[in-house]
Amino acid sequence: MCPLLEAHVNTCYKHFYYFVTEFDLINSKELEPLVEMTAKVCKDSISPTQNTAPSSNQGR
């Protein structure tokens, strides 16, 4: 796969993951098959099996 295309797809997935975890749109159990990929793509994220992702509203 082209490195630029791979980076774009990874960024899209990262935004998708942060969005669905921030607003609790998908049960964490449904994300379990993607744990390895999520760990690689979202290195600065918390564990995908936890219910919430870090919020950009912290400290407000």
N, CA, C and O of each residue as an XYZ file, in Angstrom:
240
protein
N       0.855     -1.177      0.000
C       0.000      0.000      0.000
C       0.901      1.239      0.000
O       1.950      1.262      0.643
N       0.479      2.234     -0.712
C       1.210      3.503     -0.775
C       1.280      4.120      0.629
O       0.260      4.193      1.314
N       2.467      4.566      1.068
C       2.583      5.142      2.423
C       1.645      6.322      2.670
O       1.115      6.465      3.772
N       1.433      7.162      1.666
C       0.530      8.301      1.857
C      -0.910      7.843      2.019
O      -1.657      8.397      2.827
N      -1.296      6.841      1.258
C      -2.649      6.306      1.363
C      -2.849      5.644      2.723
O      -3.891      5.812      3.356
N      -1.854      4.900      3.163
C      -1.938      4.247      4.472
C      -2.055      5.279      5.594
O      -2.838      5.095      6.526
N      -1.292      6.347      5.510
C      -1.362      7.402      6.525
C      -2.739      8.057      6.531
O      -3.276      8.364      7.594
N      -3.307      8.270      5.356
C      -4.638      8.879      5.264
C      -5.701      7.971      5.880
O      -6.557      8.436      6.633
N      -5.648      6.680      5.561
C      -6.614      5.724      6.115
C      -6.459      5.636      7.632
O      -7.456      5.578      8.352
N      -5.233      5.627      8.118
C      -5.001      5.579      9.563
C      -5.562      6.819     10.253
O      -6.148      6.719     11.331
N      -5.385      7.980      9.639
C      -5.920      9.215     10.209
C      -7.440      9.190     10.230
O      -8.059      9.618     11.204
N      -8.043      8.690      9.156
C      -9.511      8.570      9.114
C     -10.007      7.646     10.223
O     -10.982      7.955     10.909
N      -9.330      6.510     10.395
C      -9.737      5.578     11.450
C      -9.560      6.210     12.825
O     -10.414      6.048     13.697
N      -8.467      6.921     13.022
C      -8.200      7.556     14.314
C      -9.302      8.557     14.656
O      -9.786      8.581     15.787
N      -9.697      9.372     13.698
C     -10.782     10.332     13.928
C     -12.097      9.611     14.201
O     -12.855     10.008     15.085
N     -12.364      8.558     13.445
C     -13.563      7.755     13.671
C     -13.566      7.194     15.087
O     -14.567      7.299     15.796
N     -12.448      6.598     15.502
C     -12.352      5.981     16.824
C     -12.559      7.014     17.934
O     -13.328      6.785     18.868
N     -11.867      8.148     17.825
C     -12.021      9.188     18.847
C     -13.459      9.695     18.915
O     -13.985      9.928     20.004
N     -14.090      9.864     17.766
C     -15.461     10.373     17.729
C     -16.433      9.394     18.372
O     -17.231      9.787     19.223
N     -16.378      8.119     17.976
C     -17.348      7.154     18.509
C     -17.115      6.858     19.982
O     -18.064      6.541     20.700
N     -15.872      6.956     20.451
C     -15.638      6.728     21.877
C     -15.979      7.965     22.702
O     -16.455      7.842     23.830
N     -15.744      9.149     22.154
C     -16.072     10.383     22.871
C     -17.569     10.479     23.139
O     -17.981     10.879     24.228
N     -18.377     10.119     22.161
C     -19.826     10.245     22.286
C     -20.510      8.913     22.581
O     -21.734      8.809     22.511
N     -19.715      7.895     22.911
C     -20.228      6.576     23.299
C     -21.245      6.048     22.284
O     -22.340      5.620     22.650
N     -20.866      6.086     21.008
C     -21.758      5.666     19.932
C     -21.689      4.171     19.645
O     -22.638      3.591     19.117
N     -20.569      3.552     19.992
C     -20.387      2.120     19.759
C     -19.960      1.479     21.071
O     -19.070      1.981     21.757
N     -20.591      0.383     21.408
C     -20.243     -0.369     22.604
C     -18.785     -0.813     22.500
O     -18.350     -1.257     21.437
N     -18.035     -0.698     23.577
C     -16.619     -1.072     23.562
C     -16.417     -2.533     23.183
O     -15.376     -2.898     22.637
N     -17.401     -3.362     23.471
C     -17.315     -4.776     23.095
C     -17.266     -4.933     21.572
O     -16.632     -5.856     21.059
N     -17.935     -4.033     20.856
C     -17.939     -4.075     19.398
C     -16.579     -3.683     18.812
O     -16.273     -4.035     17.673
N     -15.774     -2.970     19.573
C     -14.461     -2.537     19.100
C     -13.350     -3.530     19.432
O     -12.209     -3.338     19.010
N     -13.661     -4.575     20.172
C     -12.635     -5.535     20.593
C     -11.860     -6.164     19.433
O     -10.649     -6.341     19.567
N     -12.483     -6.513     18.301
C     -11.694     -7.089     17.201
C     -10.658     -6.122     16.620
O      -9.740     -6.546     15.919
N     -10.801     -4.850     16.906
C      -9.902     -3.835     16.362
C      -8.852     -3.367     17.364
O      -8.185     -2.359     17.131
N      -8.700     -4.078     18.466
C      -7.798     -3.646     19.545
C      -6.367     -3.471     19.051
O      -5.734     -2.460     19.357
N      -5.848     -4.425     18.301
C      -4.457     -4.334     17.846
C      -4.255     -3.156     16.902
O      -3.296     -2.397     17.044
N      -5.161     -3.005     15.939
C      -5.038     -1.896     14.999
C      -5.181     -0.558     15.718
O      -4.445      0.388     15.433
N      -6.123     -0.482     16.646
C      -6.343      0.755     17.388
C      -5.109      1.110     18.206
O      -4.737      2.281     18.285
N      -4.474      0.121     18.811
C      -3.268      0.373     19.601
C      -2.147      0.933     18.730
O      -1.393      1.799     19.173
N      -2.033      0.444     17.495
C      -0.990      0.940     16.593
C      -1.304      2.337     16.074
O      -0.421      3.192     16.004
N      -2.554      2.563     15.713
C      -2.941      3.829     15.092
C      -3.110      4.933     16.125
O      -2.732      6.078     15.878
N      -3.669      4.601     17.272
C      -3.973      5.598     18.309
C      -3.012      5.436     19.471
O      -3.444      5.185     20.596
N      -1.738      5.574     19.226
C      -0.717      5.357     20.255
C      -0.888      6.270     21.455
O      -0.566      5.879     22.577
N      -1.392      7.487     21.239
C      -1.567      8.434     22.337
C      -2.918      8.284     23.013
O      -3.260      9.067     23.899
N      -3.687      7.285     22.603
C      -5.035      7.050     23.132
C      -4.986      6.133     24.343
O      -3.969      5.500     24.624
N      -6.112      6.075     25.055
C      -6.268      5.100     26.121
C      -6.642      3.770     25.503
O      -6.850      3.684     24.292
N      -6.730      2.752     26.302
C      -7.097      1.422     25.835
C      -8.467      1.440     25.172
O      -9.390      2.053     25.707
N      -8.629      0.782     24.014
C      -9.918      0.787     23.329
C     -11.020      0.049     24.064
O     -12.185      0.160     23.682
N     -10.693     -0.694     25.100
C     -11.734     -1.402     25.842
C     -12.331     -0.544     26.942
O     -13.300     -0.949     27.584
N     -11.760      0.651     27.171
C     -12.342      1.557     28.152
C     -13.492      2.308     27.511
O     -13.556      2.423     26.287
N     -14.396      2.819     28.326
C     -15.626      3.401     27.809
C     -15.479      4.789     27.223
O     -16.264      5.161     26.351
N     -14.504      5.574     27.667
C     -14.404      6.938     27.168
C     -12.996      7.232     26.703
O     -12.025      6.657     27.195
N     -12.901      8.133     25.754
C     -11.614      8.597     25.256
C     -11.298      9.927     25.924
O     -12.189     10.569     26.482
N     -10.038     10.346     25.874
C      -9.696     11.638     26.454
C     -10.505     12.745     25.782
O     -10.659     12.759     24.561
N     -11.001     13.639     26.561
C     -11.835     14.714     26.036
C     -11.003     15.959     25.809
O     -10.090     16.257     26.579
N     -11.321     16.682     24.751
C     -10.633     17.946     24.504
C     -11.173     19.042     25.408
O     -10.646     20.154     25.415
N     -12.225     18.740     26.175
C     -12.837     19.718     27.069
C     -12.297     19.641     28.490
O     -12.839     20.289     29.385
N     -11.254     18.873     28.716
C     -10.726     18.736     30.064
C     -10.155     20.069     30.524
O      -9.497     20.776     29.761
N     -10.413     20.394     31.766
C      -9.892     21.610     32.349
C     -10.764     22.825     32.105
O     -10.362     23.945     32.419
N     -11.940     22.626     31.557
C     -12.851     23.756     31.323
C     -13.948     23.764     32.324
O     -14.812     24.639     32.287
